[in-house]
Amino acid sequence: MPGASSRCGRQRSLGTRAGTGQVMKLVDFVTTRPGRPMPGSLYAEEARSTEREREPLRAEVTCEVAIVGAGFTGLSTALHLAQMGVDCVVLEANEPGWGASGRNGGQINPGLKHGPDEVAARFGPWAVRFSQDAPDRVFELVESHQIACDIRRGGTLRAATDDIHMAQLRDLAGQMGRHGLPCELLSAEDMAHATGTPSYAGGLFDPKGGQINPLKYARGLAAAVRAQGVAIWSNSPVVKADEQGGHWTLTAGEGRVRARKVLFATNGYTDGLVPRLRRSVIPVFSSILASAPLPEEMAARLLAGGQSLFEVGPVTTYYRVDASLRLIFGGRGRMGDANGPGAFPSLASYAERLWPGIGQVGWEYGWNGRVALTQDHYPHVHRYGETGFACVGFNGRGVAMATAMGRELAAMLVAGDTHDPVFPTSPIKTIPFQPFWPAGVTPALAWARFKERIGGAT
């Protein structure tokens, strides 16, 4: 989700390379530059922005709530605030949906990374229902605001690549049953029939899930927000945020916003504007390839029911077939911005293993973006100053969860301490050595992939 600063490509000296005496530098990826166009992608081709969507702030405005970031979190919160009669504005460094909201795999997945038993033990049964029903919030907004975004409820498939992961899915199915959540265990034969590949030991089907063109959805949310009379200022990175006496002054673009309350909704693109918040998440790049439209025969045996699929394991691969019969195939990739159908050879190679000959169809688009991971794999809501809030860390489940959290955050901003939140506010805790994340994630992913290959991953 979009960043808030104008600094880009800065490098920081972080020590010397062992045995060489050379200064080791890591590119500071967690910054954005205002006015950057949407990176080339299938979504950007299908959902082009308008001049209005790129209009910057050029004045001084006053409001009740200022929201920093026009991704799903910020836009959903703004929409719900406006419907509650709250005067708010949205500030965006680039344009709505520029970050992870407009670049993700388009999967509307229910639930959290943790199973229902653990979620209930930590946050109560309401949190289980909230996260499981999060896709409903997406479908409701799309229907009520008539957003054209290729949405389809075909369910979510969790795919087990081996017997160890299948055992985990059996345990998860048991938990879901105890909490009254619908699901269906699938055999290896069932999965082969659903996916067109014999690669899976089994799976778990959740009918709540679905798929969507995420950038079309983000653009549609922005239009719905504007229809409520809310201003969204694009190309307006917030470079300064001051709180005095319970009031905020945000310097952004060529203007300023004065607000009683602020929500920082910048997620994986959180930058130096809020340093501690930035160091509380690990931004990890997720990469996606989009094929040419599949031949009818191939499309008929590859998720023909409109399901979205993700593999269970430490390094997930996920895919779906979109409304144009293109295979949208994603997973963790290189730790840096990359673009083009040839940018992710490991993804293309893995797809070829699943479906020999898929490469002959042709990959036409490739892009990536950052998702924000938290140490405990839960979304984090923080108080920032006296009247500031922040929400980050959807851990790859942002389409549904960020949308659902918008209503929750709106209630929190209006009611304050009288609101009983699903995820209580917590102090911001920084992650040790977080500035070194580009250097640490790559070997960690390589090690996880190695363990996957030898069958030892859990």
C-alpha positions as CSV (number, residue, x, y, z in Angstrom):
1,M,0.0,0.0,0.0
2,P,1.2,3.4,-0.9
3,G,4.1,5.1,0.7
4,A,4.2,8.6,2.2
5,S,7.7,10.0,1.5
6,S,9.3,11.6,-1.5
7,R,12.7,9.9,-1.0
8,C,13.6,7.2,-3.4
9,G,16.6,4.9,-4.1
10,R,18.5,6.2,-1.1
11,Q,21.4,4.0,0.1
12,R,22.5,3.7,3.6
13,S,26.0,2.6,4.7
14,L,25.5,-0.4,7.0
15,G,28.9,-1.6,7.8
16,T,31.8,-3.5,6.1
17,R,31.7,-6.7,4.2
18,A,33.5,-9.4,6.2
19,G,37.0,-10.0,5.1
20,T,37.1,-7.2,2.5
21,G,37.0,-3.9,4.2
22,Q,34.5,-2.7,1.6
23,V,31.6,-0.7,2.8
24,M,28.4,-2.7,2.4
25,K,25.4,-0.8,1.2
26,L,21.8,-2.0,1.0
27,V,19.4,-0.2,-1.2
28,D,16.7,1.4,0.9
29,F,13.7,0.0,-1.0
30,V,11.1,1.3,1.5
31,T,10.7,4.7,-0.1
32,T,8.5,6.1,-2.8
33,R,8.9,9.0,-5.2
34,P,5.8,11.1,-5.9
35,G,4.3,11.0,-9.3
36,R,5.6,7.5,-10.3
37,P,3.3,5.9,-12.8
38,M,1.8,2.5,-12.0
39,P,4.4,-0.2,-12.8
40,G,3.7,-2.1,-15.9
41,S,1.3,-5.0,-15.2
42,L,-1.7,-6.7,-16.6
43,Y,-3.8,-4.8,-14.0
44,A,-2.3,-1.4,-15.0
45,E,-3.2,-2.2,-18.7
46,E,-6.8,-3.1,-17.8
47,A,-7.4,-0.3,-15.2
48,R,-5.8,2.9,-16.5
49,S,-6.0,6.0,-14.3
50,T,-7.5,9.3,-15.1
51,E,-6.3,12.9,-14.6
52,R,-8.5,13.2,-11.6
53,E,-6.9,10.2,-10.0
54,R,-3.5,11.9,-10.3
55,E,-4.5,15.3,-8.9
56,P,-2.2,16.6,-6.1
57,L,-2.9,18.7,-3.1
58,R,-2.2,22.4,-3.8
59,A,-4.0,24.1,-0.9
60,E,-4.5,24.1,2.9
61,V,-7.4,22.1,4.0
62,T,-9.0,21.2,7.4
63,C,-10.8,18.0,8.3
64,E,-11.7,15.7,11.1
65,V,-9.6,12.7,10.0
66,A,-6.6,12.6,7.6
67,I,-5.7,9.2,6.1
68,V,-2.2,8.6,4.7
69,G,-2.3,6.0,2.0
70,A,-4.9,5.2,-0.7
71,G,-4.7,1.4,-0.7
72,F,-7.5,-0.9,0.5
73,T,-7.0,0.0,4.2
74,G,-7.1,3.8,3.6
75,L,-9.9,3.7,1.0
76,S,-12.1,1.4,3.0
77,T,-11.7,3.4,6.1
78,A,-12.4,6.6,4.3
79,L,-15.6,5.2,2.7
80,H,-16.9,4.0,6.1
81,L,-16.0,7.3,7.8
82,A,-17.8,9.2,5.1
83,Q,-20.9,7.0,5.5
84,M,-20.8,7.9,9.2
85,G,-20.8,11.6,8.4
86,V,-17.1,12.2,9.3
87,D,-15.2,14.8,7.3
88,C,-12.0,13.1,6.0
89,V,-9.4,13.4,3.3
90,V,-7.0,10.9,1.8
91,L,-3.3,11.7,1.0
92,E,-1.5,9.4,-1.5
93,A,2.2,9.6,-2.6
94,N,1.4,8.3,-6.1
95,E,-2.2,7.3,-7.0
96,P,-4.9,5.0,-5.5
97,G,-3.9,1.3,-5.6
98,W,-0.3,2.1,-6.5
99,G,1.2,-0.2,-3.9
100,A,0.4,-3.8,-3.0
101,S,-3.4,-3.1,-3.3
102,G,-3.0,-2.8,-7.1
103,R,-0.3,-5.4,-7.6
104,N,-1.3,-8.5,-5.6
105,G,-2.5,-11.9,-6.8
106,G,-6.2,-10.9,-6.7
107,Q,-7.1,-13.6,-4.2
108,I,-9.9,-12.8,-1.7
109,N,-8.8,-15.3,0.9
110,P,-10.6,-15.8,4.2
111,G,-9.0,-16.3,7.6
112,L,-5.5,-15.5,8.9
113,K,-2.2,-17.4,8.7
114,H,-2.9,-18.9,12.2
115,G,-5.7,-21.5,12.7
116,P,-9.0,-20.7,14.4
117,D,-8.0,-22.2,17.7
118,E,-5.0,-20.0,18.1
119,V,-6.9,-16.9,16.9
120,A,-9.7,-17.6,19.3
121,A,-7.3,-18.1,22.2
122,R,-5.5,-14.8,21.6
123,F,-8.4,-12.5,20.4
124,G,-11.6,-14.4,21.1
125,P,-14.1,-16.2,18.8
126,W,-15.2,-12.9,17.3
127,A,-11.8,-12.5,15.7
128,V,-12.2,-15.9,14.1
129,R,-15.5,-14.9,12.6
130,F,-14.3,-11.5,11.6
131,S,-11.3,-12.9,9.6
132,Q,-13.3,-15.7,8.1
133,D,-16.1,-13.4,7.0
134,A,-13.7,-10.7,5.6
135,P,-14.3,-11.7,2.0
136,D,-18.0,-10.9,2.5
137,R,-17.0,-7.3,3.1
138,V,-15.4,-7.1,-0.3
139,F,-18.4,-8.7,-2.1
140,E,-20.7,-6.3,-0.2
141,L,-18.8,-3.2,-1.2
142,V,-18.5,-4.3,-4.8
143,E,-22.2,-4.9,-5.0
144,S,-23.4,-1.8,-3.2
145,H,-21.1,0.5,-5.2
146,Q,-21.4,-1.4,-8.5
147,I,-17.6,-1.7,-8.9
148,A,-16.6,-3.5,-12.1
149,C,-13.6,-5.6,-11.1
150,D,-14.1,-9.1,-12.5
151,I,-15.1,-10.4,-9.0
152,R,-16.0,-14.1,-8.7
153,R,-16.7,-16.3,-5.7
154,G,-15.2,-19.6,-6.7
155,G,-13.7,-20.4,-3.3
156,T,-10.1,-20.8,-2.0
157,L,-8.0,-23.9,-2.3
158,R,-5.2,-24.6,0.1
159,A,-2.8,-27.1,-1.7
160,A,-0.6,-29.5,0.2
161,T,2.7,-30.3,-1.7
162,D,3.5,-33.3,0.5
163,D,2.1,-35.5,3.3
164,I,3.4,-33.2,6.0
165,H,1.4,-30.3,4.7
166,M,-1.6,-32.5,4.2
167,A,-1.5,-33.4,7.9
168,Q,-1.5,-29.7,8.6
169,L,-4.6,-29.3,6.5
170,R,-6.4,-32.1,8.2
171,D,-5.7,-30.4,11.5
172,L,-6.9,-27.1,10.1
173,A,-10.1,-28.7,8.9
174,G,-10.7,-30.1,12.4
175,Q,-10.3,-26.6,13.8
176,M,-12.6,-25.1,11.3
177,G,-15.3,-27.7,12.0
178,R,-15.1,-27.0,15.7
179,H,-15.7,-23.3,15.0
180,G,-18.5,-23.9,12.6
181,L,-16.6,-22.8,9.5
182,P,-17.4,-24.5,6.2
183,C,-14.6,-26.4,4.5
184,E,-13.9,-29.6,2.6
185,L,-10.9,-31.8,2.6
186,L,-9.8,-32.9,-0.9
187,S,-7.8,-36.0,-1.9
188,A,-4.8,-36.0,-4.3
189,E,-7.2,-37.1,-7.0
190,D,-9.6,-34.3,-6.3
191,M,-6.8,-31.8,-6.5
192,A,-5.5,-33.2,-9.7
193,H,-8.9,-32.9,-11.2
194,A,-9.3,-29.3,-10.0
195,T,-5.8,-28.1,-11.0
196,G,-4.7,-30.2,-13.9
197,T,-1.5,-31.2,-12.2
198,P,-0.7,-34.4,-10.1
199,S,1.6,-32.4,-7.9
200,Y,-0.5,-32.1,-4.8
201,A,-1.0,-34.6,-1.9
202,G,-4.4,-33.1,-1.2
203,G,-6.0,-29.9,-0.3
204,L,-8.6,-28.0,1.6
205,F,-11.5,-26.0,0.0
206,D,-13.0,-23.0,1.6
207,P,-16.1,-21.7,-0.2
208,K,-15.8,-18.2,1.3
209,G,-12.9,-17.2,-1.0
210,G,-12.9,-15.6,-4.4
211,Q,-10.9,-13.6,-6.9
212,I,-10.8,-10.1,-8.2
213,N,-8.9,-7.7,-10.4
214,P,-7.3,-5.8,-7.4
215,L,-6.5,-2.5,-9.3
216,K,-9.9,-2.3,-10.7
217,Y,-11.2,-2.8,-7.2
218,A,-8.9,-0.1,-5.8
219,R,-10.0,2.4,-8.5
220,G,-13.6,1.5,-7.8
221,L,-13.2,2.1,-4.1
222,A,-11.6,5.4,-4.8
223,A,-14.5,6.4,-7.0
224,A,-17.0,5.4,-4.3
225,V,-15.0,7.4,-1.7
226,R,-15.1,10.5,-4.0
227,A,-18.8,10.0,-4.6
228,Q,-19.3,10.4,-0.8
229,G,-17.6,13.9,-1.1
230,V,-14.2,12.8,0.2
231,A,-11.1,14.3,-1.5
232,I,-8.3,12.0,-2.5
233,W,-5.1,13.9,-3.2
234,S,-2.6,11.9,-5.3
235,N,1.0,12.6,-6.0
236,S,1.0,14.2,-2.5
237,P,3.6,12.4,-0.3
238,V,3.4,13.4,3.3
239,V,6.9,14.7,4.2
240,K,6.1,16.0,7.6
241,A,3.6,15.1,10.3
242,D,3.3,17.2,13.5
243,E,1.0,16.7,16.4
244,Q,0.4,19.5,18.9
245,G,-2.3,19.7,21.4
246,G,-4.2,16.8,19.9
247,H,-4.2,18.3,16.4
248,W,-2.2,17.2,13.4
249,T,-0.6,19.2,10.6
250,L,0.5,17.2,7.6
251,T,2.7,18.7,5.0
252,A,2.0,17.1,1.6
253,G,2.4,18.0,-2.0
254,E,2.1,21.7,-2.3
255,G,-0.2,22.1,0.6
256,R,-1.1,21.2,4.2
257,V,-3.8,19.3,6.0
258,R,-4.9,20.1,9.5
259,A,-6.8,17.3,11.2
260,R,-7.9,16.2,14.6
261,K,-7.0,12.6,13.9
262,V,-4.7,10.8,11.5
263,L,-4.6,7.2,10.2
264,F,-1.3,5.9,8.7
265,A,-2.3,3.2,6.3
266,T,0.9,2.6,4.4
267,N,1.6,-1.1,5.1
268,G,4.5,-2.5,3.0
269,Y,5.4,1.0,1.7
270,T,5.7,2.6,5.1
271,D,8.7,4.9,5.0
272,G,10.8,7.2,7.2
273,L,7.9,9.5,8.0
274,V,7.0,7.1,10.8
275,P,10.3,5.4,11.5
276,R,9.2,3.1,14.3
277,L,6.2,1.9,12.3
278,R,8.5,1.3,9.4
279,R,10.8,-0.9,11.5
280,S,7.9,-2.9,12.8
281,V,7.2,-4.8,9.6
282,I,9.2,-6.8,7.0
283,P,8.3,-5.7,3.5
284,V,8.7,-8.8,1.3
285,F,8.4,-8.7,-2.5
286,S,5.8,-10.9,-4.1
287,S,6.2,-11.5,-7.8
288,I,3.5,-12.3,-10.4
289,L,3.5,-13.6,-14.0
290,A,0.4,-13.4,-16.3
291,S,0.1,-15.6,-19.2
292,A,-1.6,-15.1,-22.6
293,P,-5.2,-16.4,-22.6
294,L,-5.1,-20.2,-22.1
295,P,-6.4,-22.5,-24.8
296,E,-9.9,-23.6,-24.0
297,E,-8.8,-27.2,-23.4
298,M,-6.2,-26.1,-20.9
299,A,-8.5,-23.6,-19.2
300,A,-11.2,-26.4,-18.8
301,R,-8.9,-28.4,-16.5
302,L,-7.1,-25.6,-14.6
303,L,-9.3,-24.2,-11.8
304,A,-12.3,-24.2,-14.1
305,G,-14.6,-23.4,-11.1
306,G,-13.0,-20.0,-10.6
307,Q,-11.1,-21.1,-7.5
308,S,-8.0,-19.2,-6.2
309,L,-5.2,-21.5,-4.9
310,F,-2.2,-21.1,-2.7
311,E,0.2,-23.7,-1.6
312,V,0.8,-24.4,2.1
313,G,4.3,-23.9,3.3
314,P,6.9,-21.3,4.3
315,V,7.4,-20.2,0.7
316,T,4.0,-20.1,-0.9
317,T,3.1,-20.1,-4.6
318,Y,-0.4,-18.9,-5.5
319,Y,-2.4,-18.8,-8.7
320,R,-5.8,-18.3,-10.3
321,V,-7.3,-18.1,-13.8
322,D,-8.8,-14.7,-14.5
323,A,-11.8,-13.5,-16.4
324,S,-9.8,-13.4,-19.6
325,L,-8.6,-17.0,-19.0
326,R,-5.1,-15.8,-18.2
327,L,-3.1,-17.7,-15.6
328,I,-2.1,-15.3,-12.8
329,F,0.8,-17.1,-11.2
330,G,2.7,-15.7,-8.2
331,G,5.2,-16.3,-5.4
332,R,8.1,-14.8,-3.5
333,G,10.8,-13.4,-5.8
334,R,13.8,-11.2,-6.0
335,M,14.1,-8.5,-3.4
336,G,13.8,-5.4,-5.6
337,D,11.5,-3.8,-8.1
338,A,11.3,-5.9,-11.3
339,N,9.1,-5.8,-14.3
340,G,8.5,-7.8,-17.5
341,P,7.6,-11.4,-18.4
342,G,11.2,-12.5,-18.2
343,A,11.9,-11.0,-14.8
344,F,11.0,-14.1,-12.8
345,P,12.5,-17.2,-14.3
346,S,12.1,-19.3,-11.1
347,L,8.3,-18.7,-11.2
348,A,8.2,-19.7,-14.9
349,S,10.2,-22.8,-14.2
350,Y,8.0,-23.9,-11.4
351,A,4.9,-23.4,-13.5
352,E,6.5,-25.6,-16.1
353,R,7.0,-28.3,-13.5
354,L,3.3,-28.1,-12.6
355,W,2.0,-28.0,-16.2
356,P,4.6,-29.2,-18.7
357,G,4.3,-27.1,-21.9
358,I,2.6,-24.1,-20.1
359,G,5.5,-21.9,-21.3
360,Q,4.4,-22.4,-24.9
361,V,1.3,-20.4,-24.1
362,G,3.5,-17.5,-23.3
363,W,4.0,-15.1,-20.4
364,E,2.9,-11.6,-21.4
365,Y,3.3,-9.7,-18.1
366,G,5.5,-9.7,-15.0
367,W,5.6,-7.4,-12.0
368,N,6.0,-7.4,-8.3
369,G,5.2,-5.4,-5.2
370,R,5.7,-5.5,-1.4
371,V,3.5,-7.1,1.2
372,A,4.1,-6.3,4.9
373,L,4.8,-9.2,7.2
374,T,4.6,-8.9,11.0
375,Q,6.6,-11.1,13.4
376,D,3.4,-12.7,14.8
377,H,1.6,-12.8,11.5
378,Y,-1.4,-10.8,12.8
379,P,-2.5,-7.4,11.6
380,H,-1.2,-4.7,13.9
381,V,-3.2,-1.6,15.1
382,H,-1.3,1.1,16.9
383,R,-1.9,4.4,18.6
384,Y,0.5,7.0,17.4
385,G,0.7,10.1,19.6
386,E,-2.5,11.3,21.2
387,T,-4.9,11.1,18.3
388,G,-3.0,9.2,15.6
389,F,-3.5,5.5,14.6
390,A,-1.7,3.1,12.3
391,C,-2.7,-0.2,10.8
392,V,-0.1,-2.4,9.1
393,G,0.7,-6.1,8.4
394,F,-1.8,-8.1,6.5
395,N,0.7,-10.8,5.7
396,G,-0.4,-11.5,2.2
397,R,-4.2,-11.5,3.0
398,G,-4.8,-7.8,2.4
399,V,-7.6,-7.9,-0.2
400,A,-10.1,-9.2,2.3
401,M,-8.6,-8.2,5.6
402,A,-7.6,-4.7,4.7
403,T,-11.1,-4.1,3.4
404,A,-12.8,-5.5,6.5
405,M,-10.4,-3.5,8.8
406,G,-11.6,-0.3,7.1
407,R,-14.9,-0.5,8.9
408,E,-13.2,-1.5,12.1
409,L,-10.8,1.4,11.9
410,A,-13.5,3.9,11.1
411,A,-15.4,2.8,14.2
412,M,-12.2,3.1,16.3
413,L,-11.5,6.6,14.9
414,V,-15.0,7.8,15.8
415,A,-15.6,6.1,19.1
416,G,-12.0,6.0,20.4
417,D,-11.6,4.1,23.7
418,T,-15.3,3.3,23.9
419,H,-15.0,1.0,20.9
420,D,-14.2,-2.7,21.6
421,P,-11.8,-3.6,18.7
422,V,-11.3,-7.0,17.1
423,F,-7.6,-6.5,17.3
424,P,-6.7,-4.2,20.3
425,T,-4.2,-1.5,19.8
426,S,-0.7,-2.4,20.8
427,P,2.6,-0.6,21.2
428,I,4.8,-0.4,18.1
429,K,7.6,-3.0,18.5
430,T,10.5,-2.7,16.1
431,I,12.0,-5.8,14.6
432,P,15.8,-6.3,15.4
433,F,18.0,-5.7,12.3
434,Q,15.0,-4.7,10.2
435,P,17.1,-2.3,8.1
436,F,19.0,-5.4,6.8
437,W,15.8,-7.0,5.5
438,P,16.8,-7.2,1.8
439,A,20.0,-9.1,2.8
440,G,18.2,-11.4,5.2
441,V,15.1,-12.4,3.2
442,T,16.8,-13.7,0.1
443,P,18.9,-16.5,1.9
444,A,15.9,-17.2,4.2
445,L,13.7,-17.9,1.1
446,A,16.5,-20.0,-0.5
447,W,16.8,-22.1,2.7
448,A,13.0,-22.6,2.9
449,R,12.9,-23.6,-0.8
450,F,15.7,-26.1,-0.2
451,K,13.9,-27.6,2.8
452,E,10.8,-27.9,0.6
453,R,12.7,-29.8,-2.0
454,I,14.0,-32.3,0.5
455,G,10.6,-32.7,2.2
456,G,11.6,-31.3,5.6
457,A,9.7,-28.1,5.7
458,T,6.9,-27.5,8.1
